[in-house]
Amino acid sequence: MSKSLNASVAVLLPCYNEEVTIGKVVRDFKTALPSADIYVYDNNSTDRTAEIAADEGAIVRKEPRQGKGNVIRAMFEDIDADVYVMADGDDTYPADAAPAMVDKVLEGYDMVIGDRLSSTYFQENKRPFHNFGNRLVRGSINGLFHANVTDIMTGYRAFSFTFVKTYPVLSRGFEVETEMTIHSLNNNLRLYEMPIQYRDRPEGSVSKLDTVGDGIKVMGTIFRMIREYKPLPFFGGIGCVLGVLGVVLCGTVTVDFWNTGMVARFPTLIGAVMLVIAGLLLFVTGVVLDVMAKNDRKAFIVESNSFAMLRRR
């Protein structure tokens, strides 16, 4: 018997104009998790998404701030449960995988990732730039955090209560999934990847993703979070490049002085010294911010332990 029968489970479905699929998605999750509460947060839809979801028995709420990140922020703030399952309202994720994901959270994992890329994603997804983007984001994040997460950007996830209440949602749009993964890797949370059978949107259902625009936002999120979570490699790397360039330029001026006994290129010398100083300042900045980032991780652990203790009580 599934452990999820003894725990409170909330299914979170952020939606924007999903009238074609939302009814089936709600029914499928009711079948897969009969005791769960199904929440549909309507993000300013102009169609019958909210009406259809309510007719199917979902708890429908409105979120006026546009963007998936804003919706998830509201969900995490408003809803209390032992386990949360997050999916999309477009019927691309199989609801029958949810009980196994819930069980993994109840075993002690902080976040369970529904891994599309190990199964049918590249066959089902008809948008080649999305496939390229997934590979680029995966390689960048895994390389930086020395991790091996297969699907960084999946929208099908399950969370513990502690994760939901201690995760700061900063992103406003679709880049929120990338932010979740980086947050988890940075804080050494317990992750579990579960392969799922991804399917493309059915006919008549239109994707809200802007391949170029949202791709730029995702890469911007990665850049920002590298700067915040890995400041020493970020600032230290830039500082080393500037410092080496300055030393090389200083070397050329020194060679000229050795051969002629004169410093003929004062602007080059001044610029080279400034590059070396800037490199040193950036490196010191990286060291200071790295200490602050480590202190933030310590504070996060203390906060997570406090939430877990309060939940047990």
N, C-alpha and C positions, 0 to 999 in steps of 0.2 A: 504493500500500500504506500502511496506517495506521501512523503513527509509534509507536503504542502497542504494536506487536509487538516493539519493541526496548527497551521499558521495563518495569520491574516495576510492576504495577497492583494495587491493593487495592480491592475493592468493600466498603463498610461498610454493613451493614444493621442498625440498632438495632431491636429487636422486642419487643413486649409483646402476647401473645395474638393472634398473626397466623396461626393454623393454616390458615385458609381460603385465604390467598393466598401464604404464604411459599414453598411449593413452586414455584409458577409464577414468582415473582420470581427465585428462585435459578436456575431453568432459563433464563429469559430473559437474565439477565446472563451466564451461561455461554456462551450462544449469541452474544451481542453482543461479549463480551470473553473469548475462549476461553483466553487465557494468564493471565488475572487470577485472583487468590486471592479467593474470596468469603467474607467474614467475617459471621457472624450472631451478634450479641451479644444473648443472651436476658435480658431485664430482669424476672426473677421471673414469667414466664408461668405460668399455671395450666392451660394446654392443651398440645397436642402440637407447639407451634411448634419447639422445639429438636430434637425427634425427627425431624420432617419435614425440617427444614433439613439435618440430618446425613445423612439418607437420600438427599438430592439432591446430596450431595457438598460442602456448605458446611463451613467451619471454624467450629464452634460454641463460643462461650465464654459464661460467665455473668458478669453484673454485678449484684451484690446491692443496690447503691444505686439506689433507685427514681428514675426521671426521665430524660428523653432527654439532658439536658445531662450528667448523670453518665455515661451510656453513651458519649457522644461523647468525653468526657474520657478514659475508659479506653481507647477505641479509638486515640485520637491518641497516648496514652502507650505503648501496647503494640506497635503495628504500624509497621513500617518499609517504605516503598515509594517509588518515584519519583513516582507519581501516586496520588491517592486519589479514589474516586468514592463519594459518600454519597447514599443514597436511603432510602426507607421500605420496610417490608415489606408494605405494604397494596396493592401493585399499582396505584398511582395515577400513577406516573411511568414513561415508556417506556424500557426498557433499550436500545433501538436508538439512542438519542441519546448514549449513553455514549462510544462511540469518538470522536465529534467533540469531545466535552467534554475527553477525555483529550488529544487532539491540541492543543487550545488551551492546556492547561497546559504541554505540552511545547514550545510556541512561546514560552513565557515568562510567561504569566499566572499570578498567584498564586492566584486563585479564579475559577472559571467558575460562573455562576449559571444554573440551569435555570429560565427565565422562563415561568411558567404564565399570567401575567395578560395577556400579549400574544396568547394563542391561545384556548384553550377553557375556561379556568378558570371564568369567570363563567357559562358555559352549563352546565358539568358540575357545578359545586359547588352543592349543594342547601341550603346553610346561609347565608341572607342576612346574618346578623350577621358571619359570617366575611368575606364580601365587603366589608362596611362597615369591619371592622377592618383588612383589608389596605389599603384606601384611606387610612384615618386614619394608620396607621403609616407608610406610604409618604410621605404629604404631610409629616408631622412631621420625618422623618429627612432627606428631600431638602431641605426648607427650611432646616434647621439647618446641614447640611454642604454646601449649594450643589451638590448632586449630582442625578443623573437616573436613579437605579436604579428599574427598573420593579417588580421582585418582591423585596421586602425579606425576606419570611418563607418562601420556598420551602425545602423540605427536600431538593431535588435539586441537588447541588453537586459540583464537582471541585476538588481542592486540590493545590498543590505540596508537596513535602517540607518546604521551609522554612516555609511557612504553618502546616502542621500542628504542627511542632515549636516554633514561637514564639508560637502563639496560646494565650493563657491562658483556659481555659474556666471561667467563674465561675458561669454560670447552671446550675441543676439540672434545669430542665424544658424545655418547648417554646419558651421564649423565647430559647433558645440561637441560633436562626437569626438573630433580630434582632440579638443581640449580635455575631455574626460580621460582619454587614454594617456595623454601626457601627464595629467594630474596624478593618475594612478601609478604610472611608472616612476615619477619623481618622488612620490611618497612611499614607494615600495609596498603597495597594497597587494592583496592576494587576488590574482586574476586567473580566470579559467576560460579557455577558448573552447567552444562547442561548435563543430561544423553543423551548418543548417542547409537546407535545400532552398536556395534563393530562386524566385521566379520573377520575370519581368512584369511590368504593369499590364493589366488586361486592356483590351481595346476600349477606347473611350476615356481612359484615365490618363491625365496629362501630368507629367513631372513638373514640379515647381523649381527644380534646380536650374540655375544658370551656370552652364559648364565653365565659362570663362570667369564670370564675376564671382561665383562662389569658390571657384578654384583659387582665385587671387586672395579671397578672404581666408581660405584654409591655410595657404602658404604664409599669409600675414600673421595668422594665429600661431603657426609653428615658429616663425621668426620672433614674435613677441615672447612666447613662452620659453624659447631657448635663452633669450636675453634675461628673463626673470629667473628661470630654474637652473641654468648653466652659465652664470655670469663670468666665471673664470675662463672657460674655453672661449666664450664669445668675445669679451673685452680683451682678454689676454692674447687671443689669436690675432685680433686686429692690431693690438699694440706691438706684437712681435713683428708683424709685417711692416708696420711703419718704422719700427726701430731698426730692423735689418736694412730697409731702404735708406734710412738716414746714415747708418754706419757705412754703407757702400758709397754713398755720395761723399761722406767725410773722407773715405779712403782715396777717392779720386783726387780730392783737393790736396790731401797729404802727399800723394805721389807727385803732383805738380810742384808742390813746395820742395820736396826732396830733390827734384831735378833742377829747379830754377832758383830756389832760395827765396821765392816770392809767392804770396797768396794772391793770385790774379782773379779768382772767382769768389769774391766776397758774398754775393747773393746766394750762390750755391752752398757755401759754407754755412751761412745763416739759416737757410732753408733746411739743410741737413741736420743741424743742431736742434732746430725746432721739431723736426720729425722724431729725433731720438727722444726728446723731452716728452712729446705727445705720446710716444710709444710707452715710455715708463709710466706716465700718468694713467694711461688706459690699463696697463697691467696692474698697477696698484688699485685702481677702481675695481677691476675684476676680483682681486683678492678680498677687498672689503665687502663687496656685494656677495661673494661666495660665502663668507662667514655669516652674513645676514640671511642668506637663503638656507643655510644649515640650521640656523636658529628658528626659522619659519617651519622647517620640517619637524624640529623638536616640538614646537608649539602645536603643530597639527596632530602629532602623536598623542600629546597630553589631552587635547580637545577630543580626539576620537575615543580615547579611553574613558573620558568623562561621559560622553554620550552613550557608550556601550554600557557603562555602569548604571546610568539612569534608566536605560531601557530594561535592564535586568530587574530593576526594582519595580 
